[in-house]
Amino acid sequence: MSQFEYVAVLISIIVGLALAQILRGVGRMVTTEDSPKPYWVHLVWTLYFFLLTVLFWWWEFRLETVEWSLSIYLVVIVYATLLFFVSIVIQPVQTKEIGSYKEYYFANRRWIFGLYIAIWLWDFVDTVSKGTAHFTDLGMPYVATNLTQITIAAIALVSTNERLHEVIAILCLAIFVTFQNRTFFMLG
């Protein structure tokens, strides 16, 4: 077993738990009669965090060429753990006390967007930990995209304006998918 394969096992377990939590939550919405009433903005963020988690695993495949150290290992584990935490917040384990996902979303927006900000800030740490050349290769579009996501999330964290949250959900998903499509969809 290579060093990368050994390290990838724990990362994969954490990512798998995050994905299972999101998928279980969506499955519960579909199959449970007394499930809280869905809210489309919450579903957009569920999709966003699902894609972010799947693509995190995809990006980390490139780490096969990285010379591993304890610090890089810890950076990647923290990133995966943040994704796990946001999966629990976006799709909670217990839903019996939730009247609707709209109420839940607005009541928990500080957690959702606080973790969202933490993920994108940690993404800078993760990128730099892989070397200056890696950070430089991503260039200004990477920095601009991350800072835009962080700024928008900070607005969503404090705002209770429903219309603003609708726009932010669509905008962030569009920015994320556009940047990822341009940057990361090829393994080579």
C-alpha positions in Angstrom: 0.0 0.0 0.0 1.4 3.4 -1.0 1.6 6.3 1.3 -1.2 8.0 -0.6 -3.4 5.0 -0.4 -2.9 4.7 3.3 -3.7 8.4 3.9 -6.6 8.3 1.5 -8.5 5.7 3.5 -9.3 8.0 6.4 -10.1 10.9 4.1 -12.5 8.6 2.1 -14.2 7.4 5.3 -14.9 11.0 6.5 -16.1 12.0 3.0 -18.2 8.9 2.7 -19.9 9.7 6.1 -20.6 13.3 4.9 -22.1 12.0 1.6 -24.2 9.4 3.5 -25.6 12.0 5.8 -26.7 14.2 2.8 -28.1 11.3 0.9 -29.9 9.9 4.0 -31.4 13.4 4.6 -32.7 13.7 1.0 -33.9 10.1 1.1 -35.8 10.8 4.3 -37.4 13.9 2.7 -38.7 11.7 -0.2 -39.7 8.6 1.7 -41.1 9.8 5.0 -44.7 10.9 5.1 -44.3 13.2 8.1 -41.1 14.7 6.8 -40.8 18.5 7.2 -42.0 20.5 4.3 -39.2 21.0 1.8 -37.8 24.4 0.9 -36.1 24.9 -2.4 -33.3 27.1 -1.2 -32.4 24.5 1.4 -32.4 21.9 -1.4 -30.1 24.1 -3.5 -27.7 24.3 -0.6 -28.0 20.5 -0.1 -27.0 20.0 -3.7 -24.2 22.6 -3.3 -22.7 20.8 -0.3 -23.2 17.4 -2.0 -21.2 18.6 -5.1 -18.6 20.3 -2.9 -18.0 17.0 -1.0 -17.9 14.9 -4.1 -15.5 17.3 -5.8 -13.3 17.5 -2.7 -12.7 13.8 -3.0 -12.1 14.2 -6.8 -9.5 17.0 -6.2 -7.7 15.0 -3.5 -6.9 12.3 -6.1 -4.2 14.7 -7.3 -2.5 14.3 -3.9 -1.0 11.1 -5.1 2.0 13.1 -6.2 2.3 15.1 -3.0 5.1 14.3 -0.6 3.1 13.7 2.6 3.8 15.2 6.0 1.8 15.2 9.2 0.9 18.9 8.5 -0.5 18.2 5.0 -2.3 15.1 6.4 -3.9 17.2 9.2 -4.9 20.0 6.7 -6.7 17.5 4.5 -8.4 15.7 7.4 -9.7 19.1 8.8 -11.1 19.9 5.4 -12.9 16.6 5.2 -14.2 17.1 8.8 -15.6 20.5 7.9 -17.5 18.9 5.1 -18.8 16.3 7.4 -20.0 19.0 9.9 -21.8 21.0 7.2 -23.5 17.8 6.0 -25.0 17.3 9.5 -26.2 20.9 9.6 -27.7 21.0 6.1 -29.3 17.5 6.6 -29.9 17.0 10.3 -30.0 13.6 11.9 -33.3 14.3 13.8 -36.1 16.0 11.9 -39.1 15.3 14.2 -39.0 18.8 15.8 -38.6 20.6 12.4 -41.9 22.1 11.1 -40.5 23.0 7.7 -37.0 23.1 6.1 -37.6 26.8 5.5 -37.8 27.5 9.2 -34.9 25.1 9.9 -32.7 26.8 7.2 -33.2 30.3 8.6 -32.9 29.2 12.2 -29.5 27.5 11.3 -28.2 29.9 8.7 -25.4 31.0 11.0 -24.1 27.5 11.3 -24.6 26.8 7.6 -22.8 29.9 6.5 -20.3 29.9 9.3 -19.1 26.5 8.2 -19.3 27.6 4.6 -16.9 30.4 5.3 -14.7 28.1 7.3 -14.5 25.7 4.4 -13.5 28.4 1.9 -11.0 29.9 4.3 -9.6 26.4 4.9 -9.4 25.9 1.2 -6.7 28.6 1.1 -4.8 26.7 3.8 -5.2 23.4 1.9 -4.1 24.9 -1.4 -1.0 26.6 0.1 -0.1 23.4 2.0 0.3 21.7 -1.4 3.0 24.2 -2.4 3.4 27.6 -3.8 3.4 26.3 -7.4 0.0 24.7 -6.9 -1.4 28.0 -5.5 0.2 30.0 -8.3 -1.1 27.6 -11.0 -4.7 28.2 -9.8 -4.1 32.0 -10.2 -6.4 34.9 -9.6 -9.6 33.2 -10.7 -9.2 30.8 -7.7 -8.5 33.7 -5.2 -11.4 35.8 -6.6 -13.8 32.8 -6.6 -13.0 31.9 -3.0 -13.2 35.5 -1.8 -16.5 36.0 -3.6 -17.9 32.9 -2.0 -16.7 34.0 1.5 -18.2 37.5 1.0 -21.5 36.3 -0.2 -21.7 33.7 2.7 -21.0 36.5 5.2 -24.0 38.4 3.9 -26.1 35.3 4.1 -25.0 34.6 7.6 -26.4 37.9 8.9 -29.4 38.4 6.6 -32.9 37.0 7.1 -34.2 38.4 3.8 -35.8 35.5 2.0 -35.4 36.9 -1.5 -31.7 37.6 -0.9 -31.2 34.0 0.2 -32.9 32.8 -3.0 -30.5 34.9 -5.1 -27.5 33.9 -3.1 -28.2 30.1 -3.4 -28.5 30.3 -7.1 -25.5 32.6 -7.5 -23.2 30.6 -5.3 -24.1 27.3 -7.1 -23.5 29.0 -10.5 -20.1 30.4 -9.4 -19.1 27.1 -7.9 -20.0 25.0 -10.9 -18.5 27.4 -13.3 -15.2 27.6 -11.6 -15.0 23.9 -11.0 -15.8 23.2 -14.6 -13.0 25.4 -15.8 -10.5 24.2 -13.3 -10.9 20.7 -11.9 -12.9 18.3 -14.0 -9.9 16.7 -15.6 -7.7 14.4 -13.5 -4.5 14.9 -15.5 
